[in-house]
Amino acid sequence: MAIFIDTGKIEDIKEFHRMGIIRGVTTNPTILLKEGVTGGWDGIKERMTEIAAIINPLPLSVEVTTNDPDGMIAEAKELSALADNINIKITIHGPEGEIENLQVIHELENVHDIRVNVTAMMSAQQCFLAAMAGASYVSIFGGRVNNMGYDSCDEIARLRRLLDKFELKSEIIVGSTREVLNIIEWLDSGAHIVTATPSLIKGMIVHPYTKETVQMFLRDGAKLRK
């Protein structure tokens, strides 16, 4: 699937969707606050409904705003009902290490038929367990893995081998992308998807030597027209 754009900004989503180079959108409460979403829960639902319609049938990952098990299930049902292409982001565990989230993930996927993107993971072992619980997507934060002194490419490759070996349905999403290089190296390491901000996607497109070459072509083309 390759690249999901990591934003809640309508203008950026429309721009890159028109280019045909994104395969989905990911959001979270932090992104939505940064993009100026207001109106509380109703504001979130309104923005998600708009994004889902723009990119349909590509997937949109939307994160719940609570870590209460019943609350997560209720929010997941409400959000997933907004559009067929909405997936629900659930963190691998709670803020104090509460492990009930895996039960929520399993119930959403296997009882309620809601596609789950398990997020905020830092290791292959976390992702493997989320995949065993039935998650459609497992998100490892590659940039933060690197910050901790580990090689994210090794973790991604190890995880991909495990998913293939045990024939698990989960697709690997790698987020916390810090550099343009991350996008290609993580896909090459076995990730199905890498999330990228609009600025990183632009960085993939625009190269200073390409700009120099295009300028040269246009200058010389103008001389030929004289």
C-alpha positions in Angstrom: 0.0 0.0 0.0 3.1 2.2 0.5 2.4 5.8 1.9 -0.3 7.1 4.2 -0.4 10.8 4.7 -0.2 11.7 8.4 -2.4 14.8 8.7 -5.9 16.1 9.4 -5.6 19.1 7.1 -8.1 18.9 4.3 -6.1 21.0 1.8 -3.1 18.7 2.0 -5.1 15.5 1.7 -6.8 16.8 -1.4 -3.6 17.9 -2.9 -1.8 14.6 -2.6 -4.9 12.5 -3.3 -5.2 14.3 -6.7 -1.6 13.2 -7.4 -2.6 9.6 -6.8 0.4 8.9 -4.6 -1.2 8.3 -1.2 -2.9 5.1 -0.2 -4.6 6.3 3.0 -4.7 8.9 5.8 -3.8 8.6 9.5 -4.8 10.9 12.3 -4.7 11.1 16.1 -6.0 13.6 18.7 -2.6 15.5 18.7 -2.7 16.0 14.9 -6.3 17.1 15.0 -5.6 19.7 17.7 -2.6 21.0 15.7 -4.7 21.3 12.6 -7.3 23.4 14.6 -10.2 21.0 14.8 -12.7 22.5 17.3 -16.2 21.5 18.4 -15.2 18.6 20.6 -16.4 15.1 19.7 -18.8 16.5 17.1 -16.0 18.4 15.5 -13.8 15.3 15.3 -16.7 13.3 13.7 -17.4 16.1 11.2 -13.7 16.3 10.1 -13.4 12.5 9.8 -16.5 12.2 7.8 -15.2 14.8 5.4 -11.8 13.1 5.0 -13.3 9.7 4.5 -15.5 11.0 1.7 -12.5 12.6 0.0 -10.3 9.5 -0.1 -12.9 6.8 -0.3 -12.3 3.8 -0.7 -8.8 4.4 0.7 -8.6 3.8 4.5 -8.7 6.5 7.2 -7.3 5.7 10.6 -9.0 7.6 13.5 -7.9 7.3 17.1 -10.2 7.0 20.1 -9.9 9.6 22.8 -10.2 7.4 25.9 -8.5 4.4 27.4 -11.5 3.1 29.2 -12.4 -0.3 27.7 -16.1 0.3 27.4 -15.5 3.9 26.2 -13.0 2.7 23.5 -15.6 0.2 22.2 -18.4 2.8 22.2 -16.2 5.4 20.4 -15.0 2.8 17.9 -18.5 1.8 17.0 -19.5 5.5 16.6 -16.5 6.4 14.5 -16.6 3.3 12.3 -20.2 4.0 11.5 -19.4 7.3 9.9 -17.9 5.6 6.8 -17.0 2.2 5.5 -13.3 3.1 5.0 -12.7 4.2 8.6 -10.3 2.1 10.8 -10.0 2.6 14.5 -6.6 3.3 16.2 -6.2 1.8 19.7 -2.9 2.0 21.6 -1.3 -1.3 22.6 -1.7 -0.6 26.3 -2.9 2.1 28.6 -1.0 5.1 30.1 0.1 3.1 33.1 0.7 -0.2 31.3 -2.9 -1.5 31.5 -3.1 -4.5 29.3 -6.9 -4.7 28.7 -6.5 -2.9 25.3 -5.6 -6.2 23.7 -9.0 -7.6 24.7 -10.7 -4.5 23.3 -8.8 -5.0 20.0 -9.7 -8.6 19.8 -13.4 -7.8 20.5 -13.6 -5.0 18.0 -12.1 -7.2 15.2 -13.8 -10.5 15.9 -17.1 -9.5 17.5 -18.0 -6.1 16.0 -16.2 -6.6 12.6 -14.4 -3.2 13.1 -10.9 -2.9 11.5 -8.3 -1.9 14.1 -5.0 -0.1 13.7 -3.0 -0.8 16.9 -0.7 2.1 17.5 2.1 3.5 19.8 4.2 0.3 19.5 8.0 0.4 19.8 9.0 -3.3 19.3 8.3 -6.3 17.0 7.1 -8.2 20.1 4.3 -5.7 20.8 3.3 -5.7 17.2 3.3 -9.5 17.0 0.9 -9.8 20.0 -1.4 -7.2 18.5 -1.4 -9.2 15.3 -2.2 -12.3 17.2 -5.2 -10.5 18.8 -6.5 -9.9 15.3 -5.5 -6.4 14.4 -5.8 -5.4 10.7 -2.8 -3.0 11.1 0.1 -2.9 13.5 1.8 0.5 13.9 5.4 0.7 15.1 6.9 4.1 15.7 10.2 3.8 13.8 11.5 7.2 14.6 11.2 6.6 18.3 12.8 3.2 18.0 15.8 4.8 16.4 15.8 7.5 19.2 16.1 4.7 21.8 19.3 3.5 20.1 17.8 0.5 18.2 17.7 -0.1 14.5 14.1 0.3 13.3 14.9 -1.5 10.1 15.9 -4.7 12.0 12.6 -4.5 14.0 10.5 -4.1 10.9 12.3 -7.0 9.1 11.9 -9.3 12.1 8.2 -8.4 12.4 7.5 -9.0 8.7 9.2 -12.4 9.0 7.0 -13.3 12.0 3.8 -12.2 10.3 4.6 -14.2 7.2 5.7 -17.2 9.1 2.5 -17.4 11.2 0.3 -16.3 8.3 -1.2 -13.4 10.2 -3.4 -10.9 8.4 -1.9 -7.7 9.9 -0.2 -5.1 7.8 2.8 -3.2 9.1 2.5 0.5 9.4 5.6 2.4 10.4 5.1 5.9 11.8 7.0 8.6 13.7 8.8 9.3 10.4 11.6 11.8 10.8 13.5 11.8 7.5 12.7 11.3 3.9 15.2 8.4 3.9 13.0 6.6 6.5 10.2 6.2 4.0 12.1 4.2 1.5 14.3 2.3 3.9 11.3 1.2 6.0 9.4 0.0 3.0 12.5 -1.8 1.8 12.8 -3.5 5.2 9.3 -5.0 4.9 6.8 -2.4 6.0 3.5 -2.5 4.1 2.9 1.2 4.8 4.8 4.2 6.0 3.1 7.3 7.3 4.5 10.6 6.3 3.7 14.3 6.9 3.0 16.5 3.9 6.4 18.1 4.2 8.2 14.7 4.0 6.2 13.7 0.9 7.2 17.0 -0.7 10.8 16.2 0.2 10.5 12.9 -1.7 9.4 14.8 -4.8 11.6 17.8 -5.0 15.4 17.4 -5.4 17.7 20.4 -5.7 19.6 18.8 -8.7 16.2 18.1 -10.4 15.3 21.8 -9.9 18.7 22.8 -11.4 18.2 20.5 -14.4 14.7 21.7 -15.1 15.8 25.3 -14.9 18.6 24.5 -17.4 16.2 22.7 -19.8 13.8 25.7 -19.7 16.6 28.2 -20.3 17.9 26.3 -23.3 14.4 25.7 -24.6 13.8 29.4 -24.5 16.9 30.0 -26.6 15.7 27.5 -29.2 12.4 29.3 -29.6 14.2 32.6 -30.5 
